[in-house]
Amino acid sequence: MANTSARTLRLLSLLQTHRHWPGGELADRLGVSERALRRDIDRLRGLGYPVHAGRGLSGGYQLQSGAVMPPLLLDDDEAVAIAMGLRTAAGGTVEGIEETSLRALAKVVQVMPPHLRRRVDALRAFTVTSPLDGPRTDATTLTVIAQACRDDERLTFTYTPPSGEPAARLVEPYRLVSLRRRWYLVAWDLDRADWRVFRLDRLTDAAATGARFRQRELPAADAAAFVRDRLGSRPTRWDITVRVHAPAAAVEAITAVAGGRVEPDGDRSCRLRLQVDDFDWPVLILAATGADFDVVHPPEFHRYLRGLGERILRAGSA
C-alpha cells in the first residue's frame, strides 16, 4: 500500500509538468505495467485530478484544467519559492493582485511544516525589496500572455509605441521577461516578419486567437539577453559613465539585471556605463554596489546626484 501511494505521488509529480506523456513512457518511468498505470490514473481521477487519456498511436495522458483546484504536490524548494513569489506580488509588482496575494500567502504559510516556515521567515527578514514607483502591469494581461506563451498560441493586442499611435499587433509570443522594474514580451511579429520586444505597460486588449504555431529559434542565448540587447541598442536620453571604486567582478554581479557594461579600471575599481532615459535607475544601481564612485559623464547626472544628496541631508537633519 505504501509503495502504491508513493508511486501515485510520483505519477502526479510527472503529470504536473503539463506535458503530454505517452502511456509506455510514463509506465517505464514508474517501473510498472501499463495496466497498473491505468489503475493509478483512475486513482488520481478519484481524488479530483482531471487526467485526459488519448487513444491511438499518439495516445497518452495529460493533466487538464478542472472545475476545482485539487491539492498541488510541491517539494520544499518549490513551496518556499511560491511563498516568496506571493510576498513579492503582495508588494505591488503586478497591479490588482496585492490583496489576493496576501490571502494566498497566508494559506500557503499556514500549511507549511515548521522547518519551511523558518526558511520563509529568514528570507523575509533578510531580503530587502525596493518600492516600485515605475509603471505597473495589469494582472489579467500578464496571465493571458503567459498562457499564450505556454500553449504556443498566437496573440493579438493593441500597442502604443513611445512616439506614435496605437496599432493592432498579431504575434507569436515567446517569453515574458521582467527587467529593470518592467515587464516585456518577446515575440515574433507576424506583420513585420521579425522579432520584437513589447513593454507590457504600453499593451492593452491582449487576447489569444486560438491559432497554434511552432516556436521559432530566438536569435539570442535566452529571452532576457535578447531584451537587454534590444534595450541597449535603441536610442536613449542619457549615456552615463561612472568610475566605481570596487572590483569589476563585484560590480558586474550586482548590475547584471541593469543591462550596463562594466570595464575593469585597475585592480580595485571599474567603469560602469548605463544607457537610460532617466536618472532614477542608475541611482538605485549605484546604491546597491555599496561603493564610492565618481561621475565621469554627463555633468547633468552629477548635478542630479548633488541635488538628491542635499535633499537627503535636509531630511536627515530635520
PAZAMI-812180 format. One line per 2 residues: their letters; for each residue x, y, z of C-alpha. Coordinates in steps of 0.2 Angstrom, whole numbers. Layout:
BEGIN
a> X,Y,Z | ... .
END
This chain:
BEGIN
ma> 0,0,0 | 14,12,5 .
nt> 23,8,-12 | 7,11,-22 .
sa> 4,28,-13 | 22,33,-16 .
rt> 20,28,-35 | 4,38,-36 .
lr> 13,54,-29 | 27,51,-42 .
ll> 14,50,-56 | 6,66,-50 .
sl> 23,75,-50 | 26,69,-68 .
lq> 9,74,-74 | 10,92,-66 .
th> 24,96,-78 | 9,100,-90 .
rh> 16,90,-104 | 8,75,-114 .
wp> 15,58,-108 | 14,43,-120 .
gg> 7,28,-109 | 23,17,-112 .
el> 35,31,-107 | 25,35,-91 .
ad> 24,17,-86 | 43,15,-89 .
rl> 46,30,-78 | 36,22,-64 .
gv> 43,4,-67 | 25,-3,-69 .
se> 15,-11,-82 | 3,-1,-92 .
ra> -12,-10,-84 | -5,-4,-67 .
lr> -3,13,-74 | -21,14,-79 .
rd> -26,9,-61 | -15,23,-54 .
id> -23,36,-66 | -40,31,-61 .
rl> -35,33,-43 | -29,51,-47 .
rg> -46,54,-55 | -55,48,-40 .
lg> -45,61,-30 | -51,75,-41 .
yp> -37,77,-54 | -44,78,-72 .
vh> -32,67,-81 | -36,66,-100 .
ag> -32,50,-109 | -29,49,-128 .
rg> -31,34,-139 | -22,28,-154 .
ls> -3,29,-159 | -1,46,-151 .
gg> -11,41,-136 | -6,45,-118 .
yq> -10,55,-103 | -10,74,-98 .
lq> -16,83,-83 | -30,95,-88 .
sg> -38,111,-80 | -53,106,-70 .
av> -68,114,-62 | -60,114,-45 .
mp> -42,115,-40 | -36,99,-32 .
pl> -21,99,-20 | -4,103,-28 .
ll> 12,92,-25 | 26,103,-21 .
dd> 44,99,-15 | 52,110,-1 .
de> 61,122,-13 | 45,124,-24 .
av> 35,128,-8 | 47,142,-2 .
ai> 48,149,-20 | 29,151,-21 .
am> 28,159,-3 | 42,172,-8 .
gl> 34,175,-25 | 17,179,-17 .
rt> 26,190,-4 | 34,200,-19 .
aa> 17,201,-28 | 9,207,-12 .
gg> 21,222,-13 | 14,228,-29 .
tv> 24,221,-43 | 8,217,-53 .
eg> -7,228,-52 | -23,221,-45 .
ie> -17,206,-36 | -9,213,-20 .
et> -24,208,-8 | -26,191,-17 .
sl> -8,188,-15 | -8,191,4 .
ra> -23,179,6 | -14,166,-4 .
la> 2,169,6 | -7,166,22 .
kv> -14,150,17 | 2,143,10 .
vq> 12,148,26 | -2,141,37 .
vm> 0,123,30 | 19,123,29 .
pp> 29,112,41 | 39,122,54 .
hl> 56,120,45 | 49,128,29 .
rr> 41,142,39 | 58,146,46 .
rv> 66,146,29 | 52,159,23 .
da> 54,169,39 | 73,170,36 .
lr> 71,175,18 | 58,188,23 .
af> 69,196,37 | 85,197,27 .
tv> 78,202,10 | 76,220,5 .
ts> 64,224,-9 | 65,242,-16 .
pl> 47,250,-18 | 41,250,-36 .
dg> 37,268,-42 | 38,264,-61 .
pr> 24,258,-72 | 14,243,-66 .
td> 7,228,-76 | -11,223,-76 .
at> -13,205,-69 | -26,199,-82 .
tl> -14,205,-96 | 0,196,-88 .
tv> -10,180,-86 | -17,180,-104 .
ia> 1,182,-112 | 9,169,-100 .
qa> -4,156,-105 | -2,160,-124 .
cr> 17,158,-122 | 14,141,-113 .
dd> 2,135,-126 | 11,141,-142 .
er> -5,151,-146 | -5,167,-157 .
lt> -9,183,-148 | -17,200,-153 .
ft> -16,216,-144 | -16,235,-146 .
yt> 2,243,-144 | 6,261,-141 .
pp> 25,264,-145 | 34,279,-137 .
sg> 31,290,-151 | 16,285,-162 .
ep> -2,280,-162 | -10,264,-155 .
aa> -10,250,-168 | -16,232,-168 .
rl> -2,218,-167 | -3,200,-171 .
ve> 12,190,-164 | 18,173,-159 .
py> 23,175,-141 | 39,168,-135 .
rl> 43,173,-117 | 39,186,-104 .
vs> 54,195,-96 | 55,205,-80 .
lr> 69,218,-81 | 73,235,-74 .
rr> 56,235,-64 | 46,232,-80 .
wy> 38,218,-89 | 42,214,-108 .
lv> 35,202,-120 | 47,194,-133 .
aw> 38,189,-148 | 38,186,-167 .
dl> 28,200,-175 | 19,192,-190 .
dr> 16,208,-199 | 34,214,-198 .
ad> 41,197,-200 | 54,200,-186 .
wr> 57,198,-168 | 51,212,-157 .
vf> 51,217,-139 | 35,225,-131 .
rl> 33,234,-115 | 18,227,-106 .
dr> 13,244,-99 | 10,250,-117 .
lt> 0,235,-121 | -19,233,-120 .
da> -33,222,-125 | -22,206,-126 .
aa> -32,191,-132 | -27,173,-138 .
tg> -33,169,-155 | -34,150,-153 .
ar> -22,148,-168 | -7,137,-163 .
fr> 11,139,-170 | 28,131,-170 .
qr> 40,141,-160 | 55,149,-170 .
el> 73,149,-164 | 77,165,-155 .
pa> 92,174,-161 | 100,175,-143 .
ad> 106,165,-129 | 89,167,-120 .
aa> 74,179,-119 | 82,190,-105 .
af> 98,193,-115 | 88,197,-131 .
vr> 78,211,-121 | 94,218,-114 .
dr> 102,219,-131 | 87,227,-139 .
lg> 86,240,-125 | 104,243,-126 .
sr> 103,246,-145 | 88,258,-145 .
pt> 91,277,-143 | 91,283,-125 .
rw> 92,300,-117 | 107,298,-107 .
di> 123,289,-108 | 131,288,-91 .
tv> 149,283,-87 | 154,281,-68 .
rv> 170,276,-60 | 166,264,-46 .
ha> 179,260,-33 | 176,242,-32 .
pa> 182,227,-42 | 174,224,-59 .
aa> 168,206,-54 | 159,213,-39 .
ve> 150,227,-48 | 146,216,-63 .
ai> 137,203,-51 | 126,217,-45 .
ta> 122,226,-61 | 119,211,-72 .
va> 100,215,-72 | 103,233,-77 .
gg> 110,229,-94 | 125,240,-91 .
rv> 143,237,-96 | 157,235,-84 .
ep> 175,238,-88 | 190,235,-77 .
dg> 199,251,-72 | 213,244,-61 .
dr> 213,230,-48 | 200,239,-36 .
sc> 190,250,-47 | 180,249,-64 .
rl> 170,259,-76 | 151,257,-77 .
rl> 142,263,-92 | 122,264,-92 .
qv> 111,270,-106 | 95,276,-98 .
dd> 80,288,-101 | 81,295,-83 .
fd> 92,295,-68 | 82,286,-55 .
wp> 88,268,-61 | 106,272,-61 .
vl> 105,279,-43 | 97,263,-37 .
il> 111,253,-46 | 125,263,-38 .
aa> 117,262,-21 | 116,243,-22 .
tg> 135,242,-25 | 139,250,-8 .
ad> 155,258,-15 | 161,275,-18 .
fd> 160,282,-36 | 164,297,-47 .
vv> 154,303,-61 | 163,304,-77 .
hp> 149,309,-89 | 137,318,-91 .
pe> 138,333,-80 | 119,333,-78 .
fh> 120,317,-69 | 132,324,-57 .
ry> 121,339,-53 | 106,327,-51 .
lr> 116,317,-38 | 121,333,-29 .
gl> 103,339,-28 | 97,322,-22 .
ge> 111,322,-9 | 106,339,-2 .
ri> 88,334,-1 | 93,318,9 .
lr> 104,328,21 | 90,340,24 .
ag> 78,326,28 | 91,318,40 .
sa> 94,334,49 | 75,338,51 .
END
